[in-house]
Amino acid sequence: MSERPIDALDRAKGKKVLVKLKNSQEVTGTLRALDLHLNLWLEDVEIQGKETKKKFRIILIRGDNILYASPV
């Protein structure tokens, strides 16, 4: 049986991930949870915009805003 892409993210729980958003921002943080809609819960987050960088303790990213997500 072939592996689903969501399985790779499921194995990345507790590890750093990189998420590219449709608005061109890049988000890095520790993946805590995800669901079948690819909603991601991240902790210790850093969001890199065009000219800004922001830090958050915890965020939720809706799956429909994600271009790609990958373990770092």
C-alpha positions as CSV (number, residue, x, y, z in Angstrom):
1,M,0.0,0.0,0.0
2,S,1.4,3.4,-0.9
3,E,1.9,6.1,1.7
4,R,-0.3,9.2,1.8
5,P,1.4,12.7,2.0
6,I,-0.5,13.3,5.3
7,D,1.3,10.3,6.8
8,A,4.6,12.1,6.4
9,L,3.3,15.1,8.4
10,D,1.7,12.8,11.0
11,R,5.2,11.3,11.7
12,A,6.6,14.9,12.0
13,K,4.5,15.6,15.2
14,G,6.8,17.1,17.8
15,K,9.3,18.1,15.2
16,K,10.0,21.4,13.3
17,V,8.0,21.9,10.1
18,L,8.1,24.5,7.3
19,V,4.7,25.7,6.0
20,K,4.4,28.0,2.9
21,L,1.1,29.9,2.8
22,K,-0.8,31.2,-0.2
23,N,0.0,34.8,0.8
24,S,3.7,34.1,0.4
25,Q,4.5,33.9,4.1
26,E,6.7,31.1,5.4
27,V,5.9,29.7,8.8
28,T,8.2,27.5,10.9
29,G,7.3,25.9,14.2
30,T,6.9,22.6,16.1
31,L,4.0,20.6,14.8
32,R,1.6,19.5,17.7
33,A,-1.4,18.2,15.8
34,L,-3.1,18.1,12.4
35,D,-6.4,16.8,11.0
36,L,-7.6,15.4,7.6
37,H,-8.3,19.0,6.4
38,L,-4.6,19.7,6.9
39,N,-5.4,22.2,9.7
40,L,-2.1,22.5,11.6
41,W,-1.4,23.4,15.2
42,L,2.1,24.8,15.7
43,E,4.0,25.9,18.8
44,D,7.1,28.2,19.0
45,V,6.2,29.7,15.7
46,E,8.1,32.2,13.5
47,I,6.4,33.8,10.6
48,Q,8.5,35.3,7.8
49,G,6.8,37.9,5.6
50,K,8.3,40.0,2.8
51,E,10.0,42.4,5.2
52,T,8.8,41.3,8.7
53,K,9.4,38.5,11.1
54,K,6.9,37.7,13.9
55,K,7.0,35.2,16.7
56,F,4.1,33.4,18.4
57,R,3.8,30.8,21.1
58,I,1.0,28.8,19.4
59,I,-1.1,29.2,16.2
60,L,-3.6,27.3,14.1
61,I,-3.2,27.4,10.3
62,R,-6.3,26.5,8.3
63,G,-5.5,23.8,5.7
64,D,-7.0,25.8,2.8
65,N,-4.4,28.5,3.3
66,I,-1.4,26.1,2.8
67,L,0.6,25.8,-0.4
68,Y,2.9,23.1,1.0
69,A,4.1,21.8,4.4
70,S,7.2,19.8,5.0
71,P,9.3,18.5,7.9
72,V,12.5,20.5,8.3
